[in-house]
């Protein structure tokens, strides 16, 4: 490695992860009572597969 670490920036990464988690949770909450838990998990699985397929 040629660069020198000046400052740890991991806090920003975790902040973004937390923001994504909160936003996804809010969207899921919007559908409470309209779709079942199993359907919600199924949709999340489809999103996961879509993300994984984009990476390969």
N, C-alpha and C positions, 0 to 999 in steps of 0.2 A: 504494500500500500504506500502510495507516495504522499497522500494528503494527511494533514494533521487535524485531529478532531478538536474543534474550537469550543463547541457547545453541544450537549446532548439535546436532541430535539424530539425525543420520544414522546414527550408530553403532548405535543401537537397531534401525533399519530393517534394516541389513545383518546384524545378529545374528539377527533373525527370519528373514531370507532363508536364512541359513546353517542355522538350526534346521529350516526346512522342507526344505531340500536333504538334510540328514542323515536326517530322518525318512522321506522318500520313498526315499532310498537303502536304508535299513534294511528297509523293506517290500519293495522290489524284491529285496533279498538273500534275504529269507525264501522267495522263489519260485525261487531258483537251482536249476537242475536239474529243475524241474517244468514250466516253460514256456520256450520258446525266446526268444532275444534279439528276434527279429522280432515275436513275440507281445507281449513286454514293451513294445517301442516302439509297437506298435499300440494297446495299452491306454493308454499315455501320450498318444497322439494323440487318443484318445476323450475322455480327461480334459480335454485342452487345448480341444477343440471344445466340450465341455460348459461350460467356464469362459467361453469367448468368447461362446457363445450366451446365457449369463446376463447378460452385460454389454450386449448389444444389445436 
